[in-house]
Amino acid sequence: MPLELILLDFSKTNYSSARGALQQAYRAFQVRQEHVKASICQPSYRQWIGRAVRSGDLTVRDDMFACVWYPPRWPWIDPLKDVMAEERAVAGGMRTLQEIAAREGRNIMELMAERAEELRFARANGIPLSNAPDTLAATDDEEAADHAASDTK
């Protein structure tokens, strides 16, 4: 663990060294989180499900012990750089959207459904979103005309 983090004193540190120290600490925290998931959370979950099956509260299923643990996520050091790095990792095939969502404690299917509903609401109410201007600004007729024009080029 970096001394700066133990003492909560970054006064003698520059941005780059502070970021490096925090990233190293985060790696150590991830190892501990994985240990807690494997040695405490999953065994406790298996016991709990086993008791529920034995008592008749649950029926036996093939996936009854399937569980995904989402440990708490810490704040980003530089959110913009982290988001840009994740975008590039997905585009380059080094990460999946599911992996990124899981790191944030989210389920990708729930996230996509929530995002789709958000986009539908914004469009229905004429609210432009900066990251999706093409899908929100145009009406269906304008989109059809745009597609027809691009097909003829």
N, C-alpha and C positions, 0 to 999 in steps of 0.2 A: 504494500500500500504506500503510495507516495506520501512523503512527510507533509507536503502542502495540504493534502486532504485530511490527514490525521489532525494537524494543528488548525485546519481551516484558515490558513494564512497564505495567501498568494501574493503578498506584498513584494517579495523579492523575486518574482517570476515574471517572465514575459509571456505574451499570448501563446506563442508556439510551444514553449516548454510546459505551460499550464495545460494546454490541450493534450499534449503527449502524455503527461502525467495522469490526466483524467481518463484518457483512452486506455491506458495500462490498467488503471484501477477498475474500469468497466469490464475489461477482460477477466480480471480476477473475480469480480462480482458474478459474471456469467458462469464461471466454473462452479462457484458456490451455489448459484441458482440451480444448475443442472444436478448437482449433488443432492440438494434438497428435494427436487422433483423425483429423482430416482430412488432415494433412500427413505423419504418420509411421505411425500404426497401420493405417489403411485401405490406403495404398499398399503397405506391407509385407505385409499380408494378401493383397492381390491378387497380388503377386509370388509368395508362398509357394504359393497355390492354383494359379497359372499353372504353376509348376514341377512341381507334383504331377500336373497334368493332362498336361503334356508328357511326363513320365516314365511315365505310365500308371498311377500309383498311385490317381488319382481319375478318374472319368468326367465328361464335360461335362454340366452341368445348368443349367437356366435361373436357378436361385437360387444358383449356386456362389459368387458374390461378395457375397451378402447376409450382412451381419454387423451386429450391434448391439454397440456398445462401451459398457461400464459403467465409467466412471472411479471411482476411490475417492471415498467420501463423507466429509465431515468431520463431527465431532460437532455436534449441535445446540446452539444457545446456550440456548434454553429449550424443551426437548422437548415439554412439555404444550401450549404455545401453538402450536408448529409442527404437532403432530398435529391439534389442533382446527382450525387453518387449513386443513390438507389435507382434513379431513372436510368442511368447508364448501365448499371448492373443488370437491370431487367432487359433493357434493349440488347445488351450483349449476351444474354442467356446465362449469366452467372448467378442470378437470383430469380425467384418467382414472386408474383404478386402475393401469393399465399404466404410465403416466407416473410415478406415485409409486413403484411397485415398481422401475422402471428407475433412478430417482434413488438408490435404496438398493442398486443393483447386483443386483437380483433379477429373475427372469422371472415374470410374473403367473401363468402357467399352473402353474409349479412351486410358486409361493407358495400358490395356491388349493388345489392337490392336497395340499400339506403341511398347510395349515390344516384341510382336510376330515378328513384322517387324525387330526390332533390332536383335533378335536372328537369324532370317533368313539371314540377311545381314552378321552377324558375321560368321555364319556357311559357307555361300557361299564363304566368303573371307578367311576362315581358321583362323579366329581371335578367340582365346580362351577367354572365360569369366570365371573369377575365381569362380563365384557362380553357374556355370552350365557346369562343365567340361565334364560330361557324354553326354550331349546333343549336345555339339559342337565339341568335339575332334574326336568322332567316325564317320566314313562314314556310309551310309545306309547299306552297305554290312557287315561292322563290327558290327553294331547294330543288324542286323538279326542273325549273328553268335553268338553274346553274348546272345540274347534271346533264341536261339535254345539250346545253351549249358546250360543255367540256367533251361530250361524246362526239360532237361533230368536228372538233379540232383535230 
